[in-house]
């Protein structure tokens, strides 16, 4: 899964957010990686680890919903078939 979002400020500068899931780590935990930045040379990457798939999916929906409410638009998204319920359709409806 990968979703890229962007928002423009009043000066027209863009801020980007990319959220990806990762294979379970060495200990089998589900992980989301969130990369943010306004310049491809100056980005911030954070990893969030969850004990269960359900926890990760709740967190993912929250991350996406919060950004959409703040005015972000969907730039790109890819979801493996059948893994994320209705989320791919919801995101596709917001894609620019």
N, C-alpha and C positions, 0 to 999 in steps of 0.2 A: 504494500500500500504506500502510496505517495500522494500528497496533496500540497500544492503551492498556492499561496494566497498573496495578495498585494493590496496596498492602500496608498493613496497619494495624499500628501499634506497640502495645506493651502498654497504653498509655493510650487507645487507640482512634483516634488521629490517623492520617489516611491520607497516604500518599506516592504520588504519581503519576508514571508514566513514559509518554511517548508517543514512538513511533518511526515516522518517515515516510520514504519514499524521495522523491527529487526527480528531475525531468528532468535529463538531463546538463547540466552547466554550460556556459559559453561554450566550454570546451575539450573537452567531451564526456565528462567523467568522471562516474561514478556516485556519488551522494551520499546518505547517510543523515543525517537530523536527529533528534537525541534531545533531548527536552524533559523536564526533571524538576522536581519541586517538591512542596511540601505545601500551598501556598497559591497560588491563581491569580494573585496579584499579585506573588509572589516566585518566579519560575521561572528555570531555567538552561537555555540552549539550546547544544548542541554539534553541529557538523557534522563528519562523517567522509567523506572522499573516497577512492574506490577506482579503480584503473586499469581493472578489468574487472568485468563482471556477476558472474562466479563469485566473485571476492574479496568483493564486496558481499554476496552471498547467504551466504557462509560467516560473515562478520562479523555479519550480521543474525541468523542462527541462534544464534550464540554469545551475542549480546546478550539474546535472548529466553530461551534455555536457562539462562543465569546467573541471570536474575531469577526465573524459575520455581523454580529450586532454592533461592533465597533466600526463597521463600514468597509471591511476588507472584501475583496472580490476574489473569486476562484480563478486562478491563472491556468492551472493544470491539475488533473487528478487521475490516478490509476488505482483500481482496487481489484484484487484477485477475485474471481467469480465465487459467489456464495459465502464469503467470509464476513461481510459487514452489514448484512441485512438491508435495510432501506437507505442506509447512509450514502451509497454511491448515487442513487437517484436524487436524493436531496441536494447533494453537492453539485451534480450535473445541472440541476435547475438553476443554480446560482453562478454557473461558469460564464465568463464573459467572452 
